[in-house]
Amino acid sequence: MRKVAYKFSPSLMCMDLTKFKEQIQCLNKRADFYHVDIMDGHYVKNITLSPFFIEQLKKLSTIPIDAHLMVENPADFVESTINAGADYISLHAETITKDAFRLIYHIKERGAKFGVVLNPATPLSSINEYIHLVDKLTIMTVDPGFAGQKFIAEMKEKIKLAKELKETREYNYLIEVDGSCNERMFKELAQAGNEVFIIGTSGLFSLDEQIDKAWDKMLEIFQQETACVNNKG
């Protein structure tokens, strides 16, 4: 079994926006991605960040920005999000059943990477036709739209299947989990095969008022919880 180099993606909807510059400059030295949720108030009953936020983030960011489009019509947002500076465009599989290939090819032609997001009730088989084009596969372990929800245990099997498919068919996508990436679930998610952890309030930002100390606490917890995972096999 190869050793996994785990990656971390802070969810910026959870950060303290009054300390935006300070926290981003600190996270630039630590994070692997920035996760930016864009919600339209229709696909989910919430409104969060925007392409304008990405534009401002890009002025300070030195790491890849992942735009998670929780919107009814992603085609309306893709171009502005790429223009704002997003490096990954992650679309919900449920929203692209009519124009998946057109959007995927456009994203890649514009120089960005394509991510697909699966809701808990959406099977991995729903993306069979284009899974070979996916750069990052995000598995929602809670229903989308709001923070603080209970982990859906059935998602561990979906993560395992995504890992198995990646290895047996030699796909190149990163496996990412959105929801419940914290002290309670780090070990189980790593054991299931997750590679990228989206860390929000419970996983990072609530651990300390100072973001550098919060990161150190998160990393210490993660290493303690997952110490045995990579030593098996």
C-alpha positions as CSV (number, residue, x, y, z in Angstrom):
1,M,0.0,0.0,0.0
2,R,1.4,3.3,-1.0
3,K,1.8,6.0,1.6
4,V,-0.8,8.8,1.1
5,A,0.3,12.4,1.2
6,Y,-2.8,13.9,2.9
7,K,-3.8,17.4,1.8
8,F,-5.9,20.1,3.6
9,S,-8.3,22.6,2.1
10,P,-9.6,25.3,4.5
11,S,-13.3,26.2,3.9
12,L,-13.1,30.0,3.8
13,M,-16.8,30.5,4.5
14,C,-15.8,29.5,8.0
15,M,-13.0,32.0,8.4
16,D,-13.0,35.3,10.4
17,L,-13.5,37.7,7.5
18,T,-12.4,40.6,9.8
19,K,-8.9,39.0,9.7
20,F,-9.0,38.1,6.1
21,K,-5.5,39.2,5.1
22,E,-3.9,38.0,8.2
23,Q,-5.4,34.5,8.0
24,I,-4.7,34.1,4.3
25,Q,-1.1,35.1,4.6
26,C,-0.7,32.5,7.4
27,L,-2.6,29.8,5.6
28,N,-0.6,30.3,2.4
29,K,2.3,28.7,4.2
30,R,0.3,25.7,5.4
31,A,-2.8,24.8,3.3
32,D,-2.8,22.8,0.0
33,F,-6.0,24.4,-1.4
34,Y,-8.5,27.0,-0.5
35,H,-12.2,25.8,-0.6
36,V,-14.6,28.6,-1.7
37,D,-18.3,27.8,-1.5
38,I,-20.5,29.7,-3.9
39,M,-24.2,29.2,-3.2
40,D,-27.1,30.8,-5.0
41,G,-29.9,30.5,-2.5
42,H,-31.7,28.1,-4.9
43,Y,-29.7,24.8,-5.2
44,V,-29.2,25.2,-1.4
45,K,-31.2,27.6,0.8
46,N,-28.1,29.6,1.7
47,I,-26.0,32.3,0.1
48,T,-22.3,32.5,0.9
49,L,-19.3,33.6,-1.2
50,S,-19.0,34.8,-4.8
51,P,-16.6,35.1,-7.7
52,F,-15.8,38.6,-6.3
53,F,-14.5,36.9,-3.2
54,I,-12.2,34.7,-5.3
55,E,-11.0,37.8,-7.1
56,Q,-9.9,39.4,-3.8
57,L,-8.5,36.1,-2.5
58,K,-6.4,35.7,-5.7
59,K,-4.6,39.0,-4.8
60,L,-3.1,37.3,-1.7
61,S,-3.3,33.5,-2.5
62,T,-0.2,31.5,-3.4
63,I,-2.0,28.2,-3.5
64,P,-4.8,26.7,-5.7
65,I,-8.3,28.0,-5.2
66,D,-11.2,25.5,-5.5
67,A,-14.6,27.0,-6.3
68,H,-17.4,24.7,-5.2
69,L,-20.5,25.8,-7.1
70,M,-23.6,24.9,-5.2
71,V,-25.9,26.5,-7.8
72,E,-28.8,25.5,-9.9
73,N,-27.2,26.6,-13.2
74,P,-23.4,26.2,-13.0
75,A,-23.0,27.4,-16.6
76,D,-24.0,30.9,-15.4
77,F,-21.1,30.9,-12.9
78,V,-18.3,29.0,-14.6
79,E,-16.9,31.8,-16.7
80,S,-16.9,34.5,-14.1
81,T,-15.4,32.1,-11.5
82,I,-12.5,31.2,-13.9
83,N,-12.0,34.9,-14.7
84,A,-11.9,35.6,-11.0
85,G,-8.9,33.3,-10.6
86,A,-10.3,29.9,-9.5
87,D,-7.9,27.0,-10.3
88,Y,-10.5,24.2,-9.8
89,I,-14.1,24.4,-10.7
90,S,-16.1,21.8,-8.8
91,L,-19.7,21.2,-10.0
92,H,-22.4,19.0,-8.5
93,A,-23.1,16.0,-10.6
94,E,-26.8,16.6,-10.2
95,T,-26.6,20.0,-11.9
96,I,-24.8,19.0,-15.1
97,T,-26.7,16.0,-16.4
98,K,-27.7,17.9,-19.6
99,D,-24.3,19.6,-20.4
100,A,-21.6,17.8,-18.5
101,F,-19.2,17.3,-21.4
102,R,-19.6,20.9,-22.7
103,L,-18.8,22.3,-19.3
104,I,-15.9,20.0,-18.6
105,Y,-14.3,20.7,-21.9
106,H,-14.8,24.4,-21.5
107,I,-13.2,24.4,-18.0
108,K,-10.2,22.5,-19.2
109,E,-9.8,24.6,-22.3
110,R,-9.7,27.7,-20.1
111,G,-6.8,26.1,-18.1
112,A,-8.7,25.2,-15.0
113,K,-9.2,21.8,-13.5
114,F,-12.5,20.0,-13.2
115,G,-13.9,18.8,-10.0
116,V,-17.2,16.9,-9.5
117,V,-19.2,16.8,-6.3
118,L,-21.5,14.0,-5.2
119,N,-24.3,14.6,-2.7
120,P,-24.8,11.7,-0.2
121,A,-27.7,10.3,-2.1
122,T,-26.0,10.5,-5.5
123,P,-24.2,7.3,-6.4
124,L,-20.7,7.1,-7.8
125,S,-22.1,5.4,-10.9
126,S,-23.8,8.6,-11.9
127,I,-20.5,10.0,-13.2
128,N,-19.4,6.8,-15.0
129,E,-19.4,8.5,-18.4
130,Y,-16.9,11.2,-17.5
131,I,-15.1,10.0,-14.4
132,H,-11.9,9.7,-16.5
133,L,-12.0,13.4,-17.0
134,V,-12.3,14.3,-13.3
135,D,-9.3,16.0,-11.5
136,K,-10.9,16.0,-8.1
137,L,-13.8,14.0,-6.8
138,T,-15.5,15.5,-3.8
139,I,-17.8,13.3,-1.7
140,M,-20.3,15.1,0.5
141,T,-20.6,13.4,3.8
142,V,-23.5,15.7,4.9
143,D,-26.4,17.1,2.8
144,P,-25.1,20.4,1.2
145,G,-25.8,23.9,2.3
146,F,-25.3,24.3,6.0
147,A,-22.4,23.6,8.5
148,G,-22.7,21.5,11.6
149,Q,-24.6,18.5,10.3
150,K,-24.2,14.9,11.5
151,F,-21.8,12.7,9.4
152,I,-23.6,10.2,7.2
153,A,-22.0,6.9,7.9
154,E,-22.9,5.3,4.6
155,M,-20.4,7.7,2.8
156,K,-17.5,5.6,4.0
157,E,-18.4,2.9,1.5
158,K,-18.6,5.5,-1.3
159,I,-15.1,6.8,-0.4
160,K,-13.8,3.2,-0.4
161,L,-15.3,2.6,-3.8
162,A,-13.9,5.8,-5.2
163,K,-10.4,4.7,-3.9
164,E,-10.8,1.2,-5.4
165,L,-11.8,2.6,-8.8
166,K,-8.9,5.1,-8.8
167,E,-6.4,2.4,-8.1
168,T,-7.8,-0.4,-10.4
169,R,-8.5,1.8,-13.4
170,E,-5.5,4.2,-12.8
171,Y,-7.6,7.3,-12.6
172,N,-5.8,10.5,-11.6
173,Y,-8.5,12.3,-9.5
174,L,-7.9,13.4,-5.9
175,I,-10.5,12.0,-3.5
176,E,-11.8,14.8,-1.2
177,V,-14.4,14.9,1.6
178,D,-16.6,17.8,2.4
179,G,-18.3,17.6,5.8
180,S,-17.2,16.4,9.2
181,C,-13.5,16.6,8.6
182,N,-12.6,17.0,12.3
183,E,-11.2,15.2,15.3
184,R,-14.1,12.7,15.5
185,M,-13.8,11.6,11.8
186,F,-10.2,12.1,10.7
187,K,-9.2,8.5,11.3
188,E,-12.2,6.9,9.7
189,L,-12.0,9.1,6.7
190,A,-8.3,8.4,6.2
191,Q,-9.0,4.6,6.6
192,A,-11.7,4.7,4.0
193,G,-9.3,6.3,1.5
194,N,-9.8,10.0,1.6
195,E,-6.9,12.2,0.5
196,V,-8.0,15.8,0.8
197,F,-9.7,17.1,3.9
198,I,-11.9,20.2,3.7
199,I,-11.5,21.7,7.2
200,G,-14.0,24.2,8.5
201,T,-15.2,25.5,11.8
202,S,-14.9,22.3,13.9
203,G,-11.9,21.0,12.1
204,L,-9.8,24.2,12.1
205,F,-11.2,27.7,12.8
206,S,-12.7,27.0,16.2
207,L,-9.5,25.5,17.6
208,D,-7.9,28.8,18.5
209,E,-8.4,32.5,17.8
210,Q,-5.0,32.7,16.2
211,I,-5.0,30.8,12.9
212,D,-1.4,29.6,13.2
213,K,-2.1,28.0,16.5
214,A,-5.4,26.6,15.3
215,W,-3.5,25.0,12.4
216,D,-0.9,23.5,14.6
217,K,-3.6,22.0,16.9
218,M,-5.4,20.6,13.9
219,L,-2.3,19.0,12.5
220,E,-1.3,17.5,15.8
221,I,-4.8,16.0,16.2
222,F,-4.8,14.7,12.7
223,Q,-1.4,13.1,13.0
224,Q,-2.3,11.5,16.3
225,E,-5.6,10.1,14.9
226,T,-4.2,8.8,11.6
227,A,-0.7,7.6,12.8
228,C,-1.5,4.0,12.2
229,V,-3.4,4.3,8.9
230,N,-0.3,4.6,6.6
231,N,1.6,2.0,8.6
232,K,-0.7,-0.8,7.5
233,G,0.0,-3.1,4.6
